[in-house]
């Protein structure tokens, strides 16, 4: 009897290990960074939540999945700064990253103040942590998106893109361009900007760790308003929040020498564009885009499949969720994936238990 109790206890312990090791997030689901808690959003610091949604169900209820501490021990964002709040999954799939201010909710004029700008990290288990830095380079202006390879970080801000190496608290400037969203695709760092002569997505070869000049990549002129983007081979999708017919989700294609705008996919509401997006390229018939829209309040998380023409695309458009009144959805990304070592550890425990059980039966 005592042996059976020991076996049961071991099973419970290993199941607990597996439960805690497996993702609190559901792989394949969407995670959205939500700003606000039902009040009126302003330039003051607002609390943050991570919401989880399935990728296929319309009209889902918004229930905060993870609450980011907003008492000064976590991170907050400006309630009115639409350029803030990009959410990115690391290139190795292990973590979600976003930028924020280390201050309490309600702090006035948060973006123009001196509150520390930090990197927020959330793992597959839902554990939130802060990657601190010792630089004042980001002070006095907005912190925006953050992209990571799982170890190092590239931080986008109104003052430029900065590199923070794993284990370091120092920042190294990569570019001085006013940056909205930073991403890494195929090992190359890209960022979008809505200032200067070219409102565009600019790119590097590789992911630089020192001040380096980028190349014009997608877009030209100063009439566009690009935010988040996704690049897959010779196809790219760019979220544009222009309040007009050109706003929405732009599809660009590389013709062998340059990127050319093919068409713009509507968000389903006239003159309402998009700001943040992620894309599933595995859906049969065409990529499915998930985007947060550019309404000033209670914006939407939408899905739409790229079937090759705007009229065909419109038939697939669905609103997966709508932000609560007074709140906003900002960044969207796929849920992080548990590291293989987690499952290996659980498997080793189960193997050991199986061996223990066999020995016990023989004795």
C-alpha positions as CSV (number, residue, x, y, z in Angstrom):
1,X,0.0,0.0,0.0
2,X,2.8,2.4,0.9
3,X,4.5,1.7,-2.4
4,X,1.3,2.4,-4.3
5,X,0.9,5.7,-2.4
6,X,4.5,6.6,-3.4
7,X,3.7,5.8,-7.1
8,X,0.6,7.9,-7.0
9,X,2.5,10.7,-5.4
10,X,5.2,10.5,-8.1
11,X,2.5,10.5,-10.8
12,X,0.9,13.6,-9.3
13,X,4.3,15.3,-9.1
14,X,5.1,14.5,-12.8
15,X,1.7,15.5,-14.0
16,X,2.1,18.8,-12.1
17,X,5.5,19.2,-13.8
18,X,4.0,18.6,-17.2
19,X,1.1,20.9,-16.5
20,X,3.4,23.7,-15.3
21,X,5.9,23.1,-18.1
22,X,3.4,23.0,-20.9
23,X,2.2,26.3,-22.2
24,X,-0.5,28.1,-20.3
25,X,-1.0,29.6,-23.7
26,X,-2.5,27.3,-26.2
27,X,-0.2,26.7,-29.2
28,X,-1.8,28.1,-32.4
29,X,-3.9,30.6,-30.5
30,X,-3.6,34.4,-30.9
31,X,-2.3,36.6,-28.2
32,X,-3.3,40.3,-28.1
33,X,-1.9,43.1,-26.0
34,X,-4.8,45.1,-24.6
35,X,-4.5,48.6,-23.3
36,X,-6.9,50.1,-20.7
37,X,-9.4,48.7,-18.2
38,X,-12.6,50.4,-19.2
39,X,-11.8,54.0,-18.4
40,X,-11.0,56.9,-20.8
41,X,-7.6,56.5,-22.5
42,X,-5.4,59.5,-22.5
43,X,-1.7,60.3,-22.5
44,X,-1.5,59.0,-19.0
45,X,-0.1,55.5,-18.3
46,X,-2.7,52.7,-18.8
47,X,-2.7,49.1,-17.6
48,X,-1.9,46.2,-19.9
49,X,-3.4,42.8,-20.4
50,X,-2.7,39.8,-22.6
51,X,-5.8,38.2,-24.1
52,X,-5.9,34.8,-25.8
53,X,-8.2,34.0,-28.7
54,X,-8.6,31.1,-31.1
55,X,-7.9,31.9,-34.7
56,X,-11.2,30.5,-36.1
57,X,-14.1,31.7,-33.9
58,X,-15.9,35.0,-34.5
59,X,-17.3,37.1,-31.7
60,X,-15.2,35.8,-28.8
61,X,-15.5,37.3,-25.4
62,X,-12.6,39.4,-24.2
63,X,-11.3,38.0,-20.9
64,X,-7.8,39.1,-19.8
65,X,-5.6,36.0,-19.8
66,X,-2.5,37.6,-18.2
67,X,-2.6,40.8,-16.2
68,X,0.7,42.8,-16.4
69,X,1.4,44.4,-13.0
70,X,0.6,48.2,-13.3
71,X,1.7,49.3,-9.8
72,X,5.2,50.2,-10.8
73,X,6.5,46.6,-10.6
74,X,5.4,45.8,-14.2
75,X,4.9,47.8,-17.4
76,X,2.4,50.3,-18.7
77,X,1.8,52.2,-21.9
78,X,0.4,55.5,-23.0
79,X,-3.3,55.2,-23.5
80,X,-3.4,57.5,-26.5
81,X,-0.1,56.7,-28.3
82,X,-1.3,54.5,-31.2
83,X,2.4,53.8,-32.2
84,X,3.0,51.9,-28.9
85,X,2.2,48.3,-28.1
86,X,3.6,46.1,-30.8
87,X,3.7,42.5,-29.7
88,X,6.2,40.1,-31.3
89,X,7.0,36.4,-30.9
90,X,10.7,35.7,-30.9
91,X,12.3,34.1,-34.0
92,X,12.8,30.9,-32.0
93,X,9.1,30.9,-30.9
94,X,9.9,30.8,-27.2
95,X,8.8,34.2,-25.9
96,X,6.6,37.2,-26.6
97,X,8.1,40.7,-26.3
98,X,6.8,44.2,-26.0
99,X,8.1,47.6,-24.9
100,X,6.7,49.6,-22.0
101,X,7.3,52.0,-19.2
102,X,8.2,51.0,-15.7
103,X,5.7,53.1,-13.9
104,X,2.3,53.0,-12.2
105,X,-0.9,53.2,-14.1
106,X,-2.2,56.8,-14.1
107,X,1.2,58.4,-14.4
108,X,0.6,61.6,-16.3
109,X,2.1,62.2,-19.8
110,X,4.0,58.9,-19.6
111,X,5.7,59.1,-23.0
112,X,7.3,62.5,-22.5
113,X,8.6,61.7,-19.0
114,X,11.6,59.9,-17.6
115,X,10.1,56.6,-16.5
116,X,12.4,53.8,-17.4
117,X,11.7,52.2,-20.8
118,X,12.0,48.4,-20.5
119,X,11.4,45.2,-22.4
120,X,8.5,43.0,-21.3
121,X,9.0,39.2,-21.8
122,X,6.3,36.5,-21.5
123,X,7.1,32.8,-21.9
124,X,5.0,29.9,-23.0
125,X,4.1,29.3,-19.3
126,X,2.6,32.8,-19.0
127,X,5.4,34.0,-16.8
128,X,6.0,37.7,-17.2
129,X,9.4,39.4,-16.6
130,X,11.2,42.6,-17.3
131,X,14.5,42.9,-19.1
132,X,15.9,46.1,-17.6
133,X,18.4,48.5,-19.3
134,X,20.6,51.2,-17.9
135,X,20.3,53.7,-20.8
136,X,18.5,57.0,-20.9
137,X,18.6,57.0,-24.7
138,X,14.9,56.2,-24.9
139,X,13.8,58.8,-22.4
140,X,11.5,61.7,-23.4
141,X,9.8,59.9,-26.2
142,X,7.8,56.7,-27.1
143,X,9.0,53.2,-26.7
144,X,7.4,51.0,-29.3
145,X,8.1,47.4,-30.4
146,X,10.7,44.9,-29.4
147,X,11.9,41.9,-31.4
148,X,14.1,39.1,-30.1
149,X,15.9,35.9,-31.2
150,X,15.1,34.4,-27.8
151,X,18.2,35.8,-26.2
152,X,19.0,39.3,-27.6
153,X,16.7,42.3,-28.2
154,X,16.2,45.0,-30.7
155,X,14.1,47.8,-29.3
156,X,12.1,50.2,-31.6
157,X,11.5,53.8,-30.3
158,X,10.9,57.3,-31.6
159,X,14.6,57.8,-31.0
160,X,15.6,54.9,-33.2
161,X,16.3,51.2,-32.9
162,X,18.6,49.9,-30.1
163,X,20.3,46.6,-29.6
164,X,20.5,45.0,-26.1
165,X,22.6,41.9,-25.9
166,X,21.7,38.9,-23.7
167,X,22.7,39.5,-20.1
168,X,23.6,43.2,-20.8
169,X,21.7,46.2,-19.4
170,X,23.3,48.6,-22.0
171,X,21.8,49.7,-25.3
172,X,23.6,50.2,-28.6
173,X,22.0,52.3,-31.2
174,X,21.4,50.6,-34.6
175,X,19.5,53.4,-36.4
176,X,18.3,56.9,-35.5
177,X,15.1,56.7,-37.5
178,X,11.8,57.3,-35.8
179,X,10.7,53.6,-35.6
180,X,7.2,52.1,-35.3
181,X,7.6,48.3,-35.5
182,X,10.6,46.1,-35.6
183,X,10.7,42.5,-36.9
184,X,13.1,39.9,-38.0
185,X,12.4,37.7,-41.0
186,X,14.9,35.2,-42.5
187,X,17.5,36.5,-40.1
188,X,17.2,40.1,-41.3
189,X,16.1,43.0,-39.2
190,X,13.4,45.3,-40.6
191,X,11.5,48.2,-39.2
192,X,8.7,50.5,-40.3
193,X,8.7,54.3,-40.1
194,X,6.0,56.9,-40.6
195,X,8.3,59.9,-40.6
196,X,10.8,61.5,-43.0
197,X,10.8,61.3,-46.8
198,X,9.9,57.7,-47.0
199,X,7.1,56.2,-45.0
200,X,8.2,52.6,-45.5
201,X,9.6,49.4,-44.2
202,X,13.4,49.5,-44.2
203,X,15.7,46.5,-44.0
204,X,19.2,45.3,-43.1
205,X,21.1,42.2,-44.2
206,X,21.3,40.3,-40.9
207,X,20.5,41.8,-37.5
208,X,23.0,44.6,-36.8
209,X,24.5,45.2,-33.4
210,X,25.9,48.7,-34.1
211,X,24.9,51.9,-36.0
212,X,24.3,50.9,-39.6
213,X,22.5,52.4,-42.5
214,X,19.5,50.4,-43.7
215,X,18.1,50.1,-47.3
216,X,14.7,51.2,-48.5
217,X,12.7,48.0,-48.7
218,X,9.0,48.4,-49.1
219,X,7.2,51.6,-49.9
220,X,8.1,55.1,-50.9
221,X,6.8,58.7,-50.4
222,X,5.3,60.2,-47.4
223,X,1.6,59.6,-47.7
224,X,1.5,56.1,-46.4
225,X,1.3,55.2,-42.7
226,X,2.9,51.7,-42.3
227,X,2.9,49.9,-38.9
228,X,3.4,46.1,-38.5
229,X,4.4,43.9,-41.4
230,X,5.1,40.3,-42.3
231,X,7.5,39.1,-45.0
232,X,7.4,35.6,-46.5
233,X,9.7,35.1,-49.5
234,X,8.5,37.4,-52.3
235,X,5.3,38.4,-50.6
236,X,4.8,40.9,-47.8
237,X,1.8,42.2,-45.9
238,X,1.9,45.7,-44.4
239,X,-0.7,47.2,-41.9
240,X,-1.4,50.8,-42.8
241,X,-3.7,52.9,-40.6
242,X,-4.4,55.7,-43.2
243,X,-7.9,56.9,-42.6
244,X,-8.9,56.4,-46.3
245,X,-9.2,53.9,-49.1
246,X,-5.5,53.2,-49.0
247,X,-5.7,52.1,-45.3
248,X,-5.9,48.4,-44.5
249,X,-3.7,45.5,-45.1
250,X,-1.4,46.0,-48.1
251,X,-0.1,43.1,-50.1
252,X,3.3,43.7,-51.7
253,X,5.1,41.4,-54.2
254,X,8.7,41.4,-55.3
255,X,9.0,41.4,-59.1
256,X,12.7,40.6,-59.2
257,X,14.0,44.1,-58.8
258,X,11.6,45.9,-56.5
259,X,8.6,45.5,-54.2
260,X,5.3,46.5,-55.8
261,X,2.0,47.2,-54.1
262,X,-0.5,44.6,-55.6
263,X,-3.7,45.5,-53.7
264,X,-5.0,46.5,-50.3
265,X,-7.3,44.2,-48.2
266,X,-10.1,46.1,-46.4
267,X,-10.6,45.8,-42.6
268,X,-14.3,45.6,-43.2
269,X,-15.1,49.2,-42.2
270,X,-14.7,52.0,-44.6
271,X,-11.7,54.3,-44.0
272,X,-10.5,52.3,-41.1
273,X,-7.0,50.9,-41.5
274,X,-4.9,48.4,-39.5
275,X,-1.9,48.8,-37.2
276,X,-0.7,45.4,-36.0
277,X,-0.8,42.0,-37.7
278,X,0.5,38.4,-37.9
279,X,0.1,35.9,-40.7
280,X,-0.5,32.2,-41.0
281,X,1.0,31.0,-44.3
282,X,-0.1,27.4,-43.9
283,X,-3.8,27.8,-44.5
284,X,-4.9,26.1,-47.8
285,X,-5.8,28.5,-50.6
286,X,-3.9,31.5,-49.3
287,X,-2.4,33.1,-46.3
288,X,-4.7,34.1,-43.4
289,X,-4.0,37.5,-41.9
290,X,-4.9,38.5,-38.3
291,X,-4.9,42.2,-37.6
292,X,-5.9,44.8,-35.0
293,X,-7.8,47.7,-36.6
294,X,-7.3,51.4,-36.2
295,X,-10.5,52.6,-34.6
296,X,-9.9,55.1,-31.8
297,X,-11.8,53.0,-29.3
298,X,-13.1,49.5,-29.0
299,X,-11.2,48.4,-32.1
300,X,-11.3,44.9,-33.5
301,X,-9.2,41.7,-34.0
302,X,-10.0,40.5,-37.5
303,X,-9.0,37.6,-39.7
304,X,-9.1,37.6,-43.4
305,X,-7.7,35.2,-46.0
306,X,-5.7,36.4,-49.0
307,X,-7.4,34.7,-51.9
308,X,-5.8,36.9,-54.5
309,X,-8.3,39.7,-55.0
310,X,-10.0,42.2,-52.7
311,X,-13.5,41.0,-53.6
312,X,-12.6,37.4,-52.8
313,X,-10.8,38.3,-49.6
314,X,-13.9,40.2,-48.3
315,X,-15.9,37.0,-48.2
316,X,-13.5,35.5,-45.6
317,X,-13.3,38.5,-43.3
318,X,-14.4,37.9,-39.7
319,X,-14.3,39.8,-36.5
320,X,-12.8,37.5,-33.9
321,X,-13.2,39.9,-31.0
322,X,-13.9,43.6,-30.2
323,X,-12.0,45.5,-27.5
324,X,-14.1,46.6,-24.5
325,X,-15.5,50.1,-24.7
326,X,-12.7,52.6,-23.8
327,X,-10.0,50.0,-24.4
328,X,-7.8,49.2,-27.4
329,X,-6.2,46.1,-28.9
330,X,-2.6,46.8,-29.9
331,X,-0.2,44.1,-30.9
332,X,-1.1,40.6,-32.0
333,X,1.1,37.5,-32.2
334,X,0.8,33.7,-32.1
335,X,1.3,32.2,-28.7
336,X,4.8,31.2,-27.7
337,X,5.8,27.5,-27.9
338,X,7.2,25.5,-25.0
339,X,10.9,24.7,-25.3
340,X,11.5,21.0,-26.3
341,X,13.6,20.6,-23.1
342,X,10.5,21.0,-21.1
343,X,8.9,18.0,-22.7
344,X,12.2,16.0,-22.5
345,X,12.4,16.7,-18.8
346,X,8.8,15.5,-18.3
347,X,9.5,12.4,-20.4
348,X,12.6,11.5,-18.4
349,X,10.4,11.7,-15.2
350,X,7.8,9.4,-16.7
351,X,10.5,7.0,-17.8
352,X,12.0,6.9,-14.4
353,X,8.6,6.3,-12.8
354,X,7.9,3.4,-15.3
355,X,11.3,1.8,-14.3
356,X,10.5,2.3,-10.6
357,X,7.1,0.7,-11.0
358,X,8.6,-2.3,-12.8
359,X,11.2,-2.8,-10.2
360,X,8.6,-2.6,-7.5
361,X,6.4,-5.2,-9.2
362,X,9.4,-7.6,-9.4
363,X,10.3,-7.2,-5.7
